[in-house]
Amino acid sequence: MSSVVKTNTMFVDSECLIDAIKSTGILVTEQSENRIVTSRVDYYGAETFVFENGRFVFMHDSTANRMGNRYPWNRSNLKEWKDVGVWLKDVGIAYDKAYKAKLERLAEEERCREEERLRKLVESRTNEIVAKAEEEGYYVKKSERDGKIKLVLVRSVY
Amino acid sequence: MSEQRIVIEINPDGSIIAETDGFKGDLCIKALQDILGKDEFFCSIKPSDEFYQETKVVEDTTIKAGRS
């Protein structure tokens, strides 16, 4: 039988989902763009996340939920069996944590990229201005303070 | 003989503030365009009184320029 378990977390990121699955002690035995196969086994075989409509949906045998610890299909490969609802809740908590960390990491990477872009922009603008000023006959004095570059250009006219 | 002076500050965000001294009238604008480039986007220009008095020897103009 198939079953739907509603979680508070929408699993949209495969990288975070895999991290979350592993953090619960379950292995990922196979993965592709649209499928993440876990080491949890039920009547239909390995329980699997399938990417549908922009998110991963967990496919499993609903009997496992109703029978709890008496469910016979999980004994071979897991020390502790958690029913789907409990396990997905654990995965959801770990996923939220992994997703938050990923967003923070991406934001930090973006901040560093922007900082580097501005550093190069300031450097190239400074070089352009100095070259142009010298071409126009100015004496150039350059100083730097608090990340701000100050150029004093002086020339004599008759 | 007189001295022309331009002070340019380049901020970490790439924006530029420039002040000129010793230029007559709007020659300061031309001087800045010669240095910064004619395509530079001047988002703020604050001319001093001397900017309008071409007979005066000393002008003081502040130009704020930014680049996206």
Backbone of each chain as ProteinMPNN parsed JSONL, in Angstrom:
{"seq_chain_A": "MSSVVKTNTMFVDSECLIDAIKSTGILVTEQSENRIVTSRVDYYGAETFVFENGRFVFMHDSTANRMGNRYPWNRSNLKEWKDVGVWLKDVGIAYDKAYKAKLERLAEEERCREEERLRKLVESRTNEIVAKAEEEGYYVKKSERDGKIKLVLVRSVY", "coords_chain_A": {"N_chain_A": [[0.847, -1.203, 0.0], [0.384, 2.241, -0.653], [1.316, 5.379, 0.827], [0.769, 8.596, 2.306], [2.703, 10.869, 4.003], [2.588, 13.72, 5.825], [4.862, 16.334, 6.145], [6.378, 19.004, 8.026], [8.398, 20.122, 6.75], [9.535, 21.063, 3.56], [11.141, 19.189, 1.282], [13.454, 20.267, -0.764], [16.034, 20.493, -1.587], [18.511, 18.45, -2.716], [21.112, 17.909, -1.808], [21.103, 18.782, 0.875], [19.101, 17.142, 1.813], [20.214, 14.579, 1.558], [22.356, 14.812, 3.365], [20.815, 15.108, 5.669], [19.435, 12.684, 5.797], [21.561, 10.897, 6.182], [22.428, 11.779, 8.65], [20.638, 10.65, 10.36], [21.441, 8.11, 10.642], [20.843, 6.469, 8.592], [21.652, 5.05, 5.465], [22.51, 6.349, 2.219], [21.914, 4.688, -0.585], [21.851, 4.894, -3.268], [21.839, 7.409, -5.703], [20.383, 9.898, -7.789], [19.53, 12.533, -10.055], [16.792, 12.723, -9.673], [16.127, 10.848, -7.784], [16.541, 9.478, -4.565], [17.788, 6.891, -2.959], [17.267, 5.045, -0.057], [18.702, 3.22, 2.762], [16.704, 2.125, 4.169], [14.334, -0.433, 4.281], [11.327, -1.73, 2.982], [8.268, -3.574, 2.43], [8.064, -3.197, -0.326], [10.626, -2.864, -1.106], [13.664, -0.918, -1.193], [13.23, 2.091, 0.549], [12.438, 5.203, -0.875], [13.249, 8.515, -1.891], [11.575, 10.543, -4.154], [11.811, 12.9, -6.717], [9.343, 15.143, -7.286], [7.222, 17.485, -8.783], [8.792, 19.709, -7.974], [9.769, 19.056, -5.469], [11.071, 16.658, -3.048], [9.515, 13.578, -2.569], [8.572, 11.099, -0.259], [8.556, 7.694, -0.825], [6.891, 4.881, 0.281], [5.918, 1.901, 2.095], [2.813, 1.842, 3.503], [1.948, 0.108, 5.415], [3.992, -0.354, 7.117], [3.887, 1.747, 8.888], [1.549, 1.271, 10.327], [2.017, -1.141, 11.601], [4.211, -0.771, 13.2], [6.751, -1.714, 15.443], [6.369, -4.345, 14.913], [6.546, -4.721, 12.286], [7.716, -6.639, 9.648], [9.664, -6.249, 7.638], [11.914, -4.809, 8.018], [13.943, -5.746, 9.546], [16.317, -6.841, 8.719], [18.414, -5.058, 8.011], [18.611, -2.871, 9.719], [19.398, -1.558, 12.938], [17.692, -0.236, 14.637], [14.322, 0.353, 14.19], [12.476, 2.971, 12.956], [9.233, 4.258, 12.715], [7.755, 5.619, 9.719], [6.701, 8.236, 10.036], [7.914, 9.212, 12.407], [10.603, 8.929, 11.733], [10.758, 10.603, 9.451], [10.249, 13.019, 10.642], [12.563, 13.386, 12.151], [14.373, 13.509, 10.03], [13.437, 15.823, 8.849], [14.026, 17.792, 10.779], [16.827, 17.659, 10.78], [17.235, 18.316, 8.142], [16.291, 20.952, 7.968], [18.205, 22.222, 9.523], [20.529, 21.685, 8.024], [19.835, 22.964, 5.652], [19.564, 25.601, 6.433], [22.204, 26.106, 7.182], [23.398, 25.805, 4.705], [22.266, 27.935, 3.253], [23.335, 30.047, 4.694], [26.026, 29.63, 4.157], [26.057, 30.011, 1.382], [25.286, 32.675, 1.276], [27.445, 33.857, 2.534], [29.467, 33.191, 0.736], [28.572, 34.661, -1.447], [28.783, 37.216, -0.394], [31.557, 37.394, -0.102], [32.321, 37.195, -2.786], [31.213, 39.571, -3.775], [32.63, 41.428, -2.285], [35.187, 40.989, -3.257], [34.781, 41.684, -5.913], [34.268, 44.428, -5.647], [36.697, 45.208, -4.542], [38.449, 44.773, -6.661], [37.304, 46.525, -8.483], [37.731, 49.045, -7.259], [40.508, 49.023, -7.202], [41.131, 48.961, -9.956], [39.914, 51.333, -10.806], [41.363, 53.194, -9.358], [43.938, 52.856, -10.44], [43.414, 53.614, -13.086], [42.677, 56.297, -12.754], [44.99, 57.416, -11.626], [46.834, 56.984, -13.716], [45.669, 58.533, -15.743], [45.691, 61.045, -14.573], [48.425, 61.561, -14.307], [49.079, 61.649, -16.95], [47.786, 63.988, -17.6], [49.384, 65.809, -16.464], [49.507, 66.084, -13.696], [50.865, 65.944, -10.391], [50.823, 63.129, -8.398], [49.635, 62.072, -5.291], [49.197, 59.343, -3.277], [47.172, 57.842, -0.779], [45.966, 55.643, 1.825], [43.233, 54.849, 3.866], [41.25, 53.286, 6.289], [40.171, 51.567, 4.363], [39.539, 53.321, 2.406], [40.531, 55.089, -0.435], [42.669, 57.764, -1.03], [43.396, 60.276, -3.276], [45.554, 62.806, -4.073], [45.816, 65.282, -6.345], [47.961, 67.422, -7.952], [48.839, 70.279, -9.839], [50.771, 72.771, -11.554], [49.787, 75.804, -13.095], [50.227, 78.158, -15.749]], "CA_chain_A": [[0.0, 0.0, 0.0], [1.135, 3.496, -0.634], [0.877, 6.241, 1.912], [1.29, 9.962, 2.296], [2.996, 11.417, 5.326], [2.809, 15.156, 5.675], [5.901, 16.869, 7.033], [6.407, 20.468, 8.051], [9.515, 20.545, 5.915], [9.479, 20.712, 2.151], [12.494, 18.803, 0.889], [13.688, 20.742, -2.131], [17.465, 20.481, -1.898], [18.977, 17.063, -2.59], [22.341, 17.876, -1.004], [20.711, 18.884, 2.291], [18.306, 15.96, 2.152], [21.152, 13.465, 1.732], [23.02, 15.049, 4.659], [19.835, 14.87, 6.732], [19.194, 11.227, 5.861], [22.758, 10.272, 6.777], [22.547, 12.153, 10.066], [19.751, 9.798, 11.165], [22.026, 6.774, 10.676], [20.405, 5.726, 7.402], [22.573, 5.247, 4.347], [21.968, 6.603, 0.88], [22.54, 3.619, -1.363], [21.847, 5.247, -4.684], [21.253, 8.738, -5.891], [20.443, 10.512, -9.106], [18.912, 13.864, -9.988], [15.395, 12.64, -9.252], [15.872, 9.737, -6.848], [17.492, 9.213, -3.486], [17.397, 5.591, -2.41], [17.804, 4.906, 1.296], [18.929, 1.838, 3.208], [15.474, 1.625, 4.804], [13.684, -1.386, 3.376], [9.993, -2.187, 3.362], [7.723, -4.649, 1.602], [8.292, -2.919, -1.748], [12.059, -2.693, -1.357], [14.304, 0.234, -0.549], [12.395, 3.299, 0.589], [13.092, 6.118, -1.808], [12.715, 9.86, -2.137], [11.454, 10.804, -5.592], [11.588, 14.334, -6.963], [8.103, 15.38, -8.034], [6.651, 18.832, -8.631], [9.676, 20.658, -7.301], [10.219, 18.637, -4.123], [11.242, 15.221, -2.882], [8.411, 12.905, -1.879], [9.06, 9.813, 0.248], [7.71, 6.582, -1.241], [7.073, 3.796, 1.253], [4.77, 1.028, 2.363], [2.113, 2.398, 4.665], [1.759, -0.949, 6.423], [5.086, -0.197, 8.081], [3.445, 2.689, 9.911], [0.501, 0.696, 11.173], [2.499, -2.288, 12.378], [5.258, -0.339, 14.118], [7.892, -2.615, 15.642], [6.05, -5.699, 14.446], [6.712, -4.755, 10.828], [8.781, -7.642, 9.461], [10.537, -6.06, 6.483], [13.017, -3.902, 8.304], [14.848, -6.313, 10.541], [17.592, -7.332, 8.196], [19.53, -4.12, 7.822], [18.635, -1.74, 10.649], [19.394, -1.901, 14.359], [16.48, 0.342, 15.226], [13.348, 0.763, 13.18], [11.571, 4.071, 13.317], [8.206, 4.315, 11.68], [8.016, 6.666, 8.733], [6.39, 9.567, 10.576], [8.955, 9.588, 13.371], [11.877, 9.089, 11.014], [10.7, 11.802, 8.6], [10.348, 14.195, 11.521], [14.012, 13.52, 12.427], [15.002, 13.972, 8.779], [13.014, 17.222, 8.665], [14.802, 18.648, 11.701], [18.211, 17.691, 10.278], [17.209, 19.009, 6.851], [16.169, 22.397, 8.242], [19.515, 22.664, 10.01], [21.466, 21.641, 6.887], [19.412, 23.965, 4.66], [19.916, 26.914, 6.998], [23.672, 26.223, 7.073], [23.73, 25.988, 3.282], [21.9, 29.314, 2.884], [24.335, 30.94, 5.313], [27.281, 29.449, 3.42], [25.9, 30.655, 0.071], [25.276, 34.127, 1.501], [28.83, 34.239, 2.831], [30.205, 33.11, -0.532], [28.135, 35.791, -2.266], [29.365, 38.414, 0.217], [32.991, 37.388, -0.454], [32.432, 37.508, -4.213], [30.909, 40.993, -3.94], [33.762, 42.141, -1.691], [36.3, 40.846, -4.208], [34.419, 42.479, -7.1], [34.464, 45.839, -5.306], [38.125, 45.439, -4.345], [39.04, 44.876, -7.996], [36.787, 47.754, -9.092], [38.448, 50.167, -6.648], [41.905, 48.946, -7.649], [41.247, 49.343, -11.365], [39.56, 52.764, -10.904], [42.501, 53.952, -8.83], [45.01, 52.81, -11.44], [42.983, 54.417, -14.245], [42.713, 57.723, -12.384], [46.404, 57.816, -11.462], [47.45, 57.035, -15.05], [45.102, 59.675, -16.474], [46.155, 62.281, -13.917], [49.835, 61.772, -14.673], [49.044, 62.043, -18.367], [47.324, 65.39, -17.64], [50.414, 66.647, -15.861], [49.365, 66.227, -12.243], [51.669, 65.153, -9.464], [49.819, 62.336, -7.672], [50.011, 61.5, -3.996], [48.158, 58.356, -2.931], [47.194, 57.311, 0.584], [44.828, 54.748, 2.078], [42.824, 54.821, 5.272], [39.956, 52.624, 6.517], [39.678, 51.008, 3.104], [39.219, 54.414, 1.482], [41.747, 55.559, -1.106], [42.663, 59.207, -1.249], [44.375, 60.718, -4.265], [45.691, 64.265, -4.16], [46.429, 65.603, -7.628], [48.371, 68.84, -7.956], [49.671, 70.718, -10.968], [50.918, 74.225, -11.659], [49.386, 76.348, -14.406], [50.797, 79.497, -15.977]], "C_chain_A": [[0.876, 1.244, 0.0], [0.558, 4.39, 0.459], [1.468, 7.633, 1.758], [1.531, 10.384, 3.733], [3.323, 12.892, 5.143], [3.898, 15.603, 6.656], [5.838, 18.392, 6.991], [7.47, 21.007, 7.1], [9.298, 20.135, 4.472], [10.915, 20.429, 1.706], [12.724, 19.205, -0.565], [15.159, 20.614, -2.555], [18.035, 19.084, -1.661], [20.215, 16.956, -1.691], [22.001, 17.887, 0.493], [19.925, 17.647, 2.727], [19.213, 14.753, 2.399], [21.896, 13.598, 3.067], [22.084, 14.697, 5.809], [19.568, 13.385, 6.912], [20.359, 10.543, 6.588], [22.864, 10.571, 8.27], [21.64, 11.318, 10.961], [20.271, 8.36, 11.241], [21.606, 5.905, 9.507], [21.359, 6.036, 6.248], [21.809, 5.636, 3.077], [22.675, 5.618, -0.04], [22.633, 3.951, -2.842], [21.274, 6.652, -4.813], [21.401, 9.192, -7.336], [19.731, 11.85, -8.961], [17.516, 13.801, -9.37], [15.094, 11.569, -8.212], [16.962, 9.653, -5.801], [17.016, 7.937, -2.794], [18.064, 5.419, -1.048], [18.027, 3.43, 1.638], [17.744, 1.303, 4.005], [14.727, 0.744, 3.798], [12.285, -1.701, 3.885], [9.533, -3.256, 2.366], [8.043, -4.461, 0.116], [9.773, -2.75, -2.095], [12.591, -1.461, -0.644], [13.368, 1.453, -0.596], [13.159, 4.434, -0.097], [12.42, 7.493, -1.813], [12.703, 10.091, -3.655], [11.116, 12.282, -5.791], [10.36, 14.515, -7.857], [7.602, 16.772, -7.745], [7.5, 19.756, -7.748], [10.09, 20.28, -5.89], [10.339, 17.116, -4.06], [10.092, 14.655, -2.039], [8.911, 11.511, -1.474], [8.073, 8.699, -0.104], [7.968, 5.404, -0.295], [5.796, 2.993, 1.408], [4.076, 1.502, 3.641], [1.891, 1.367, 5.76], [2.808, -0.81, 7.531], [4.679, 0.739, 9.21], [2.466, 2.054, 10.883], [1.033, -0.405, 12.087], [3.62, -1.93, 13.356], [6.389, -1.355, 14.208], [7.627, -4.049, 15.173], [6.204, -5.818, 12.928], [7.925, -5.619, 10.472], [9.841, -7.3, 8.434], [11.778, -5.233, 6.769], [14.127, -4.524, 9.129], [16.262, -6.57, 10.006], [18.72, -6.311, 8.229], [19.574, -2.96, 8.823], [18.585, -2.214, 12.096], [18.093, -1.43, 15.004], [15.546, 0.783, 14.114], [12.507, 1.907, 13.727], [10.491, 4.113, 12.26], [8.387, 5.595, 10.863], [7.802, 8.081, 9.294], [7.481, 10.07, 11.506], [10.276, 9.862, 12.643], [11.876, 10.361, 10.152], [10.779, 13.087, 9.424], [11.824, 14.463, 11.841], [14.744, 14.06, 11.194], [14.68, 15.453, 8.559], [13.812, 18.184, 9.532], [16.234, 18.802, 11.186], [18.286, 18.461, 8.961], [17.159, 20.527, 7.064], [17.52, 22.978, 8.668], [20.527, 22.738, 8.851], [21.139, 22.738, 5.873], [19.775, 25.375, 5.127], [21.432, 27.151, 6.86], [24.096, 26.465, 5.635], [23.422, 27.421, 2.837], [22.918, 30.308, 3.443], [25.661, 30.862, 4.55], [27.21, 30.155, 2.056], [25.932, 32.175, 0.204], [26.693, 34.636, 1.764], [29.685, 34.218, 1.567], [29.863, 34.291, -1.429], [28.748, 37.09, -1.739], [30.854, 38.526, -0.154], [33.197, 37.74, -1.919], [32.228, 38.998, -4.462], [32.065, 41.848, -3.411], [34.956, 42.134, -2.658], [36.039, 41.682, -5.459], [34.69, 43.954, -6.833], [35.946, 46.159, -5.132], [38.815, 45.626, -5.702], [38.589, 46.158, -8.699], [37.552, 48.969, -8.579], [39.899, 50.195, -7.141], [42.04, 49.426, -9.093], [40.906, 50.824, -11.552], [40.729, 53.625, -10.448], [43.622, 54.012, -9.866], [44.676, 53.665, -12.655], [43.136, 55.911, -13.96], [44.154, 58.216, -12.278], [47.066, 57.963, -12.839], [46.972, 58.271, -15.817], [45.622, 60.989, -15.904], [47.604, 62.581, -14.295], [49.942, 62.215, -16.129], [48.656, 63.519, -18.511], [48.293, 66.324, -16.914], [50.292, 66.871, -14.364], [50.441, 65.408, -11.522], [50.657, 64.426, -8.57], [50.378, 61.807, -6.362], [48.86, 60.583, -3.548], [48.294, 57.928, -1.473], [45.942, 56.465, 0.798], [44.513, 54.729, 3.562], [41.419, 54.232, 5.386], [39.345, 52.097, 5.222], [39.347, 52.053, 2.052], [40.523, 54.92, 0.868], [41.62, 57.046, -1.39], [43.784, 59.554, -2.221], [44.393, 62.243, -4.27], [46.476, 64.556, -5.432], [46.749, 67.096, -7.652], [49.163, 69.123, -9.234], [49.726, 72.241, -10.971], [50.504, 74.658, -13.048], [49.918, 77.768, -14.534], [49.833, 80.354, -16.778]], "O_chain_A": [[1.96, 1.272, 0.582], [-0.551, 4.169, 0.944], [2.528, 7.816, 1.159], [0.645, 10.262, 4.58], [4.229, 13.252, 4.392], [3.851, 15.283, 7.844], [5.315, 18.984, 6.047], [7.45, 22.172, 6.702], [8.922, 18.997, 4.19], [11.782, 21.302, 1.747], [12.236, 18.546, -1.483], [15.473, 20.627, -3.746], [18.038, 18.595, -0.531], [20.339, 16.015, -0.907], [22.544, 17.102, 1.27], [20.063, 17.17, 3.854], [18.998, 13.995, 3.345], [22.047, 12.624, 3.803], [22.491, 14.077, 6.792], [19.485, 12.889, 8.035], [20.159, 9.723, 7.484], [23.323, 9.739, 9.053], [21.835, 11.274, 12.175], [19.625, 7.493, 11.831], [21.973, 4.732, 9.438], [21.81, 7.171, 6.095], [20.638, 5.3, 2.898], [23.885, 5.705, -0.248], [23.416, 3.346, -3.575], [20.335, 7.022, -4.108], [22.397, 8.911, -8.004], [19.372, 12.248, -7.853], [17.107, 14.703, -8.64], [13.945, 11.399, -7.804], [18.15, 9.746, -6.108], [15.978, 7.918, -2.133], [19.27, 5.621, -0.905], [17.605, 2.53, 0.913], [17.768, 0.162, 4.467], [14.52, 1.116, 2.643], [12.086, -1.913, 5.081], [10.321, -3.765, 1.569], [8.264, -5.431, -0.609], [10.12, -2.519, -3.253], [12.047, -1.021, 0.368], [12.801, 1.787, -1.637], [14.367, 4.592, 0.085], [11.196, 7.61, -1.748], [13.7, 9.86, -4.339], [10.246, 12.832, -5.115], [10.342, 14.099, -9.015], [7.561, 17.196, -6.59], [6.984, 20.479, -6.896], [10.694, 21.088, -5.184], [9.792, 16.392, -4.892], [9.752, 15.167, -0.973], [9.586, 10.834, -2.25], [6.902, 8.754, 0.271], [9.109, 4.988, -0.097], [4.736, 3.371, 0.909], [4.679, 1.552, 4.713], [1.668, 1.728, 6.916], [2.555, -1.101, 8.7], [5.079, 0.545, 10.358], [2.538, 2.264, 12.094], [0.556, -0.576, 13.209], [3.937, -2.718, 14.247], [6.92, -1.803, 13.192], [8.549, -4.856, 15.055], [6.013, -6.894, 12.361], [9.034, -5.36, 10.942], [10.848, -8.005, 8.357], [12.592, -4.986, 5.879], [15.146, -3.882, 9.382], [17.249, -6.52, 10.74], [19.873, -6.676, 8.456], [20.495, -2.145, 8.771], [17.845, -3.134, 12.443], [17.484, -2.138, 15.807], [15.949, 1.508, 13.204], [11.915, 1.819, 14.802], [10.771, 4.018, 11.065], [9.083, 6.524, 11.275], [8.601, 8.989, 9.064], [7.918, 11.216, 11.404], [10.959, 10.857, 12.888], [12.86, 11.101, 10.123], [11.303, 14.103, 8.969], [12.279, 15.606, 11.809], [15.603, 14.936, 11.292], [15.536, 16.231, 8.139], [14.222, 19.253, 9.08], [16.785, 19.902, 11.153], [19.26, 19.163, 8.692], [17.89, 21.282, 6.422], [17.919, 24.061, 8.24], [21.271, 23.71, 8.715], [22.036, 23.363, 5.308], [20.222, 26.217, 4.349], [21.876, 28.234, 6.48], [25.026, 27.226, 5.368], [24.216, 28.043, 2.131], [23.31, 31.267, 2.778], [26.328, 31.872, 4.326], [28.165, 30.806, 1.63], [26.515, 32.874, -0.624], [27.086, 35.7, 1.285], [30.514, 35.1, 1.348], [30.735, 34.856, -2.089], [29.173, 37.95, -2.511], [31.343, 39.609, -0.476], [34.117, 38.48, -2.267], [32.952, 39.617, -5.242], [32.429, 42.859, -4.011], [35.633, 43.145, -2.841], [36.949, 42.31, -6.0], [35.263, 44.651, -7.67], [36.406, 47.234, -5.518], [39.652, 46.513, -5.87], [39.363, 46.797, -9.411], [37.974, 49.821, -9.361], [40.441, 51.255, -7.453], [42.943, 50.198, -9.418], [41.535, 51.503, -12.364], [41.046, 54.644, -11.061], [44.18, 55.075, -10.135], [45.54, 54.358, -13.192], [43.64, 56.677, -14.781], [44.494, 59.29, -12.773], [47.769, 58.941, -13.096], [47.764, 58.964, -16.455], [45.948, 61.92, -16.641], [47.956, 63.728, -14.57], [50.782, 63.042, -16.487], [49.126, 64.212, -19.413], [48.018, 67.516, -16.779], [50.928, 67.777, -13.825], [50.858, 64.344, -11.979], [49.735, 65.051, -8.044], [51.438, 61.182, -6.322], [47.708, 61.007, -3.456], [49.4, 57.681, -0.993], [44.979, 56.563, 0.038], [45.404, 54.61, 4.403], [40.51, 54.635, 4.661], [38.133, 52.18, 5.023], [38.927, 51.721, 0.943], [41.502, 55.149, 1.578], [40.612, 57.519, -1.913], [44.944, 59.188, -2.028], [43.358, 62.885, -4.453], [47.626, 64.146, -5.586], [45.877, 67.927, -7.395], [50.019, 68.343, -9.653], [48.831, 72.908, -10.452], [50.809, 74.001, -14.043], [50.042, 78.488, -13.543], [50.132, 81.512, -17.07]]}, "seq_chain_B": "MSEQRIVIEINPDGSIIAETDGFKGDLCIKALQDILGKDEFFCSIKPSDEFYQETKVVEDTTIKAGRS", "coords_chain_B": {"N_chain_B": [[51.835, 82.153, -11.915], [49.762, 79.515, -10.916], [48.174, 77.124, -8.706], [46.595, 74.081, -9.356], [44.335, 71.881, -7.913], [43.184, 68.68, -7.143], [41.254, 66.625, -5.154], [40.638, 63.326, -4.679], [38.502, 60.889, -3.467], [38.185, 57.49, -3.136], [35.785, 55.296, -2.357], [35.276, 52.204, -0.454], [33.082, 50.956, -1.634], [33.257, 51.629, -4.227], [32.287, 54.066, -5.006], [32.885, 57.545, -5.749], [34.268, 60.53, -4.486], [34.959, 63.816, -5.241], [36.94, 66.747, -4.961], [37.623, 70.006, -6.066], [40.075, 72.562, -6.535], [41.183, 75.793, -7.332], [40.415, 76.098, -9.93], [38.9, 77.843, -12.638], [35.546, 78.855, -12.953], [33.487, 76.604, -14.743], [35.543, 75.0, -15.401], [36.489, 73.185, -13.66], [34.755, 71.042, -13.815], [35.323, 70.074, -16.337], [37.989, 69.397, -15.942], [37.709, 67.331, -14.112], [36.286, 65.522, -15.637], [38.204, 64.968, -17.506], [39.931, 63.495, -15.99], [38.389, 61.509, -14.676], [36.878, 60.493, -16.683], [34.587, 60.975, -19.364], [32.242, 59.631, -19.392], [31.592, 59.12, -16.845], [29.285, 58.82, -14.221], [27.906, 61.464, -12.72], [26.497, 61.797, -9.758], [25.929, 63.716, -7.971], [26.43, 67.141, -7.701], [28.005, 69.782, -6.184], [28.286, 72.926, -6.447], [30.397, 75.601, -5.425], [30.136, 79.061, -4.303], [32.067, 80.351, -5.735], [32.151, 78.997, -8.046], [30.428, 80.173, -9.815], [31.58, 82.547, -10.307], [33.495, 83.61, -12.523], [35.642, 85.301, -12.714], [37.01, 85.064, -10.438], [39.898, 83.717, -8.924], [40.174, 81.424, -7.432], [38.315, 78.522, -7.181], [35.993, 76.327, -5.659], [34.81, 73.242, -5.793], [32.636, 70.573, -5.229], [32.327, 67.318, -6.212], [30.41, 64.481, -6.55], [30.733, 61.275, -7.428], [29.46, 58.245, -8.779], [29.52, 54.703, -9.452], [27.997, 52.008, -11.015]], "CA_chain_B": [[51.67, 80.713, -11.782], [48.839, 79.113, -9.852], [48.152, 75.678, -8.482], [45.294, 73.394, -9.463], [44.401, 70.743, -6.989], [41.988, 67.816, -7.118], [41.337, 65.559, -4.145], [39.674, 62.272, -5.039], [38.39, 59.788, -2.494], [37.501, 56.313, -3.696], [35.257, 54.527, -1.227], [35.33, 50.746, -0.661], [31.98, 50.497, -2.493], [33.528, 52.05, -5.6], [31.835, 55.434, -5.267], [33.984, 58.501, -5.764], [33.99, 61.907, -4.118], [36.091, 64.627, -5.692], [36.896, 68.192, -4.683], [38.635, 70.721, -6.856], [40.463, 73.881, -6.016], [42.095, 76.497, -8.241], [39.891, 76.09, -11.311], [37.957, 78.925, -12.917], [34.231, 78.485, -13.492], [33.192, 75.172, -14.885], [36.742, 74.243, -15.816], [36.665, 72.077, -12.711], [33.994, 69.901, -14.339], [36.104, 69.537, -17.46], [39.189, 68.756, -15.39], [37.306, 66.051, -13.519], [35.934, 64.605, -16.729], [39.468, 64.529, -18.111], [40.554, 62.502, -15.102], [37.497, 60.385, -14.351], [36.225, 59.992, -17.893], [33.364, 61.736, -19.67], [31.049, 58.806, -19.189], [31.363, 58.93, -15.412], [27.971, 59.3, -13.796], [27.973, 62.361, -11.566], [25.172, 61.744, -9.138], [25.718, 64.905, -7.155], [27.424, 68.203, -7.895], [27.737, 70.884, -5.259], [29.179, 74.035, -6.77], [30.52, 76.669, -4.429], [29.828, 80.386, -4.864], [33.115, 80.717, -6.688], [31.903, 78.289, -9.311], [29.695, 81.082, -10.705], [32.34, 83.787, -10.464], [34.611, 83.189, -13.368], [36.793, 86.18, -12.575], [37.77, 84.67, -9.24], [41.004, 82.811, -9.223], [40.027, 80.149, -6.727], [36.991, 77.919, -7.069], [35.988, 75.098, -4.862], [33.64, 72.489, -6.213], [32.628, 69.178, -4.791], [31.591, 66.459, -7.137], [30.284, 63.121, -6.032], [30.498, 60.412, -8.582], [29.26, 56.844, -8.428], [29.558, 53.766, -10.571], [27.284, 50.801, -10.623]], "C_chain_B": [[50.68, 80.404, -10.649], [48.786, 77.582, -9.785], [46.725, 75.141, -8.644], [45.391, 72.092, -8.673], [43.076, 69.965, -7.057], [42.222, 66.74, -6.049], [40.236, 64.545, -4.461], [39.687, 61.199, -3.962], [37.597, 58.661, -3.143], [37.082, 55.428, -2.528], [35.314, 53.023, -1.511], [34.205, 50.23, -1.557], [32.146, 50.957, -3.936], [33.057, 53.463, -5.909], [32.999, 56.411, -5.086], [33.491, 59.883, -5.343], [35.213, 62.73, -4.514], [35.873, 66.09, -5.349], [37.98, 68.861, -5.504], [38.92, 72.073, -6.233], [41.427, 74.515, -7.032], [41.646, 76.5, -9.69], [38.891, 77.229, -11.491], [36.664, 78.359, -13.485], [34.044, 76.982, -13.606], [34.375, 74.372, -15.426], [36.991, 73.05, -14.892], [35.939, 70.826, -13.197], [34.792, 69.224, -15.457], [37.347, 68.785, -16.946], [38.847, 67.385, -14.797], [36.938, 65.024, -14.589], [37.195, 64.089, -17.428], [40.094, 63.399, -17.294], [39.68, 61.253, -14.936], [36.853, 59.758, -15.586], [34.902, 60.694, -18.101], [32.1, 60.941, -19.399], [30.727, 58.603, -17.712], [30.026, 59.543, -15.015], [28.118, 60.156, -12.546], [26.601, 62.388, -10.91], [24.91, 62.966, -8.27], [26.824, 65.914, -7.419], [27.051, 69.366, -6.985], [28.702, 72.036, -5.564], [29.236, 75.053, -5.634], [30.181, 77.999, -5.097], [30.826, 80.749, -5.963], [32.909, 80.07, -8.054], [31.275, 79.242, -10.329], [30.467, 82.365, -10.983], [33.622, 83.494, -11.241], [35.842, 84.059, -13.213], [37.644, 85.801, -11.375], [38.832, 83.635, -9.604], [40.759, 81.425, -8.624], [38.57, 79.694, -6.717], [37.09, 76.661, -6.215], [34.704, 74.347, -5.19], [33.733, 71.058, -5.722], [31.785, 68.378, -5.766], [31.571, 65.052, -6.563], [29.957, 62.225, -7.225], [30.331, 58.982, -8.128], [29.28, 55.995, -9.668], [28.826, 52.517, -10.153], [28.146, 49.601, -10.872]], "O_chain_B": [[50.768, 80.974, -9.561], [49.275, 76.87, -10.662], [45.774, 75.712, -8.112], [46.36, 71.338, -8.753], [41.994, 70.552, -7.029], [43.241, 66.049, -6.046], [39.054, 64.885, -4.5], [40.737, 60.672, -3.595], [36.485, 58.862, -3.632], [37.92, 54.884, -1.808], [35.39, 52.611, -2.669], [34.35, 49.177, -2.178], [31.279, 50.707, -4.774], [33.39, 54.008, -6.962], [33.959, 56.136, -4.367], [32.439, 60.344, -5.785], [36.346, 62.391, -4.172], [34.757, 66.603, -5.436], [39.098, 68.36, -5.624], [38.102, 72.637, -5.504], [42.352, 73.867, -7.521], [42.414, 76.865, -10.58], [38.122, 77.532, -10.579], [36.674, 77.504, -14.371], [34.387, 76.21, -12.71], [34.23, 73.225, -15.849], [37.608, 72.057, -15.275], [36.419, 69.705, -13.026], [34.917, 68.001, -15.517], [37.7, 67.711, -17.434], [39.59, 66.417, -14.959], [37.233, 63.835, -14.468], [37.252, 62.944, -17.878], [40.702, 62.478, -17.839], [40.148, 60.119, -15.038], [36.349, 58.636, -15.536], [34.178, 60.977, -17.146], [31.024, 61.506, -19.203], [29.716, 57.99, -17.368], [29.689, 60.652, -15.43], [28.414, 59.655, -11.462], [25.654, 62.947, -11.463], [23.77, 63.214, -7.879], [28.008, 65.581, -7.367], [25.926, 69.865, -7.018], [29.796, 72.105, -5.005], [28.233, 75.321, -4.972], [29.966, 78.057, -6.308], [30.479, 81.362, -6.972], [33.424, 80.536, -9.071], [31.535, 79.152, -11.529], [30.048, 83.178, -11.806], [34.669, 83.178, -10.676], [36.953, 83.636, -13.531], [38.821, 86.151, -11.286], [38.644, 82.801, -10.49], [41.089, 80.401, -9.223], [37.693, 80.438, -6.279], [38.146, 76.042, -6.09], [33.614, 74.822, -4.87], [34.785, 70.423, -5.798], [30.656, 68.75, -6.087], [32.599, 64.517, -6.147], [28.974, 62.45, -7.931], [30.993, 58.549, -7.185], [29.086, 56.479, -10.783], [29.021, 52.021, -9.043], [27.728, 48.475, -10.607]]}, "name": "protein", "num_of_chains": 2, "seq": "MSSVVKTNTMFVDSECLIDAIKSTGILVTEQSENRIVTSRVDYYGAETFVFENGRFVFMHDSTANRMGNRYPWNRSNLKEWKDVGVWLKDVGIAYDKAYKAKLERLAEEERCREEERLRKLVESRTNEIVAKAEEEGYYVKKSERDGKIKLVLVRSVYMSEQRIVIEINPDGSIIAETDGFKGDLCIKALQDILGKDEFFCSIKPSDEFYQETKVVEDTTIKAGRS"}
